């Protein structure tokens, strides 16, 4: 999604918060909604709502931890490899 594409916000408060995060990002830092501050490179951005999250809040927002996501991805890749091998 392009940076100039229109973004839809759930509430006016969401718009204010995300616009504030974008200003923070221009300075190379990020503040999560929980108040945790971090360098931008350590923040997780949601593709859908455009908010940034710390490593503690991201699994709550996204629904899975990185380990759970990787395990699911590995299982899917193993199944695809088995199909290619004729198993």
DOFI-865779 format. One record per residue (C-alpha): residue number from 1; residue in one letter; x, y, z. Coordinates in steps of 0.5 Angstrom, whole numbers, plus 500, padded with zeros to 3 digits. Last residue first. Example, Ala and Ser with C-alpha at 12.3 -4.5 7.8 and 13.67 -1.06 7.14 Angstrom:
LOGU   pos   code     X     Y     Z
LOGU     2      s   527   498   514
LOGU     1      a   525   491   516
This chain:
LOGU   pos   code     X     Y     Z
LOGU    87      x   508   423   499
LOGU    86      x   509   425   492
LOGU    85      x   516   429   493
LOGU    84      x   512   436   491
LOGU    83      x   506   434   496
LOGU    82      x   511   433   501
LOGU    81      x   515   439   500
LOGU    80      x   508   443   501
LOGU    79      x   506   439   507
LOGU    78      x   513   441   510
LOGU    77      x   512   449   508
LOGU    76      x   505   449   511
LOGU    75      x   508   446   518
LOGU    74      x   514   451   517
LOGU    73      x   509   457   516
LOGU    72      x   505   455   522
LOGU    71      x   511   454   527
LOGU    70      x   514   461   524
LOGU    69      x   507   464   526
LOGU    68      x   507   461   533
LOGU    67      x   514   463   534
LOGU    66      x   513   470   532
LOGU    65      x   507   470   537
LOGU    64      x   500   470   534
LOGU    63      x   493   474   535
LOGU    62      x   496   480   531
LOGU    61      x   494   485   536
LOGU    60      x   496   481   542
LOGU    59      x   502   478   539
LOGU    58      x   504   485   537
LOGU    57      x   503   488   545
LOGU    56      x   509   485   548
LOGU    55      x   514   486   542
LOGU    54      x   512   493   541
LOGU    53      x   507   496   537
LOGU    52      x   506   500   531
LOGU    51      x   499   502   528
LOGU    50      x   497   502   520
LOGU    49      x   490   499   522
LOGU    48      x   491   494   516
LOGU    47      x   498   492   515
LOGU    46      x   500   493   522
LOGU    45      x   507   495   524
LOGU    44      x   512   492   529
LOGU    43      x   517   496   532
LOGU    42      x   524   494   533
LOGU    41      x   527   498   527
LOGU    40      x   523   504   530
LOGU    39      x   528   505   536
LOGU    38      x   524   503   542
LOGU    37      x   519   507   547
LOGU    36      x   514   503   551
LOGU    35      x   508   507   553
LOGU    34      x   502   501   552
LOGU    33      x   500   505   545
LOGU    32      x   507   504   543
LOGU    31      x   512   509   542
LOGU    30      x   517   509   536
LOGU    29      x   523   512   534
LOGU    28      x   527   514   528
LOGU    27      x   525   521   528
LOGU    26      x   520   520   522
LOGU    25      x   517   515   526
LOGU    24      x   515   519   532
LOGU    23      x   511   523   526
LOGU    22      x   508   517   524
LOGU    21      x   506   515   531
LOGU    20      x   502   522   532
LOGU    19      x   498   520   526
LOGU    18      x   497   514   529
LOGU    17      x   494   517   535
LOGU    16      x   490   522   532
LOGU    15      x   487   517   527
LOGU    14      x   485   512   533
LOGU    13      x   482   518   537
LOGU    12      x   478   520   531
LOGU    11      x   475   512   531
LOGU    10      x   476   506   527
LOGU     9      x   481   509   522
LOGU     8      x   481   509   514
LOGU     7      x   487   510   511
LOGU     6      x   487   514   504
LOGU     5      x   494   512   500
LOGU     4      x   499   517   500
LOGU     3      x   504   512   504
LOGU     2      x   503   507   498
LOGU     1      x   500   500   500
